[in-house]
Amino acid sequence: MNRLKNIVGALGIAVLLALSGGLACAEDTLKVVIGQINNWENQAPTLGQDAGIFKKHGVVLENTGTQGAGETIQAVISGGADIGAGVGAAGVMRAFSKGAPVRILAPAFTGTGDLYWYVKADSKLQSLKDAIAENTIAYSTNGSSSNNIVVAFISELGAKAKPTATGGPAATLTAVMSGQVDIGWAAPPFGLREIREGKIRILARGSDVPSLRGQTVRTLIVNADSLKTKRDAIMRFMDAYREAVDWMYSDPQALEMYSKKMNQPVDLLKESMDKFQPKETMQTDKFADLDGAIRDAVQLKFLEKPLTQEQIAELLQIPPRKK
């Protein structure tokens, strides 16, 4: 009888250990939508997952690409995704001010030097000032950082070209080369090969707009309900995201993985990263020049009026970095 009790007890302990082991190994799944998913600055969720960084933090990501911030915001608002990456700050402020259940989880890109506008090599346009009302200038989708910059080109630099939504860089290049759009937009490394080959030339960069140079212009956003119901997993996501960014800039393997993914030479990608996306642009700790971003969002008609301090406190949900 005692022997039977011992066997049953041992089996019970084994079952409990197995269950606890299963719980310890369980991973939370988060749905992430990423505008311009192939851009270097948006690679932390994808390369980081490939490198096992998110798995180490007990998170599995379902990463999906979109044509830009407009699509990304809608997916997060609807609850179809928990987190959105690469979302223009002005666009998320506008959505939030209208009652959308979105919050800023972290800054994703500070400054605007990574985005550029270009023309065909034989275009008569030599600068934005040469563009007239009959010309067209591209941006990705409404509410994106490229949309914000194009509006600033017009309001601050006096550009007269008509803003035109063209989606991602590949579709935009096709539109430019076929004559459907006069001035295209892109983010490195896309287009660098065509620049080297003399097919296109850069006309302007986002950093030409003085007011946007030191601002956080793109963000990570989170669905407000997901932040409540999946808070622990989302905090672990942020720990992993920050670790992934550090890894991308410290381990040459990250650039090699990106090179294979993009079918682009490492030296070209390294040049792009150094010139357009230095590590400080991808800081995730503080929304830079928040007052300026709100002021510009009002001036550029993304906001009807400035956000209040109470609204700002609710909008910004940036967790402190673990020490």
Rosetta blueprint (number, residue, H / E / L):
1 M L
2 N H
3 R H
4 L H
5 K H
6 N H
7 I H
8 V H
9 G H
10 A H
11 L H
12 G H
13 I H
14 A H
15 V H
16 L H
17 L H
18 A H
19 L H
20 S H
21 G H
22 G H
23 L H
24 A H
25 C H
26 A L
27 E L
28 D E
29 T E
30 L E
31 K E
32 V E
33 V E
34 I E
35 G E
36 Q L
37 I L
38 N L
39 N L
40 W H
41 E H
42 N H
43 Q L
44 A H
45 P H
46 T H
47 L H
48 G H
49 Q H
50 D H
51 A L
52 G L
53 I H
54 F H
55 K H
56 K H
57 H L
58 G L
59 V E
60 V E
61 L E
62 E E
63 N E
64 T E
65 G E
66 T E
67 Q L
68 G L
69 A H
70 G H
71 E H
72 T H
73 I H
74 Q H
75 A H
76 V H
77 I H
78 S H
79 G L
80 G L
81 A L
82 D L
83 I E
84 G E
85 A E
86 G E
87 V E
88 G E
89 A H
90 A H
91 G H
92 V H
93 M H
94 R H
95 A H
96 F H
97 S H
98 K L
99 G L
100 A L
101 P L
102 V E
103 R E
104 I E
105 L E
106 A E
107 P E
108 A E
109 F E
110 T E
111 G L
112 T L
113 G L
114 D L
115 L L
116 Y E
117 W E
118 Y E
119 V E
120 K E
121 A L
122 D L
123 S L
124 K L
125 L L
126 Q L
127 S L
128 L H
129 K H
130 D H
131 A L
132 I L
133 A L
134 E L
135 N L
136 T E
137 I E
138 A E
139 Y E
140 S L
141 T L
142 N L
143 G L
144 S L
145 S H
146 S H
147 N H
148 N H
149 I H
150 V H
151 V H
152 A H
153 F H
154 I H
155 S H
156 E H
157 L H
158 G L
159 A L
160 K L
161 A L
162 K E
163 P E
164 T E
165 A E
166 T L
167 G L
168 G L
169 P H
170 A H
171 A H
172 T H
173 L H
174 T H
175 A H
176 V H
177 M H
178 S L
179 G L
180 Q L
181 V L
182 D L
183 I E
184 G E
185 W E
186 A E
187 A L
188 P L
189 P L
190 F L
191 G L
192 L H
193 R H
194 E H
195 I H
196 R H
197 E L
198 G L
199 K L
200 I E
201 R E
202 I E
203 L E
204 A E
205 R E
206 G H
207 S H
208 D H
209 V L
210 P H
211 S H
212 L H
213 R L
214 G L
215 Q L
216 T E
217 V E
218 R E
219 T E
220 L E
221 I E
222 V E
223 N E
224 A H
225 D H
226 S H
227 L H
228 K H
229 T H
230 K L
231 R H
232 D H
233 A H
234 I H
235 M H
236 R H
237 F H
238 M H
239 D H
240 A H
241 Y H
242 R H
243 E H
244 A H
245 V H
246 D H
247 W H
248 M H
249 Y H
250 S H
251 D L
252 P H
253 Q H
254 A H
255 L H
256 E H
257 M H
258 Y H
259 S H
260 K H
261 K H
262 M H
263 N L
264 Q L
265 P L
266 V H
267 D H
268 L H
269 L H
270 K H
271 E H
272 S H
273 M H
274 D H
275 K H
276 F H
277 Q L
278 P L
279 K H
280 E H
281 T H
282 M H
283 Q L
284 T L
285 D L
286 K L
287 F L
288 A L
289 D L
290 L H
291 D H
292 G H
293 A H
294 I H
295 R H
296 D H
297 A H
298 V H
299 Q H
300 L L
301 K L
302 F L
303 L L
304 E L
305 K L
306 P L
307 L L
308 T L
309 Q H
310 E H
311 Q H
312 I H
313 A H
314 E H
315 L H
316 L E
317 Q L
318 I L
319 P L
320 P L
321 R L
322 K L
323 K L
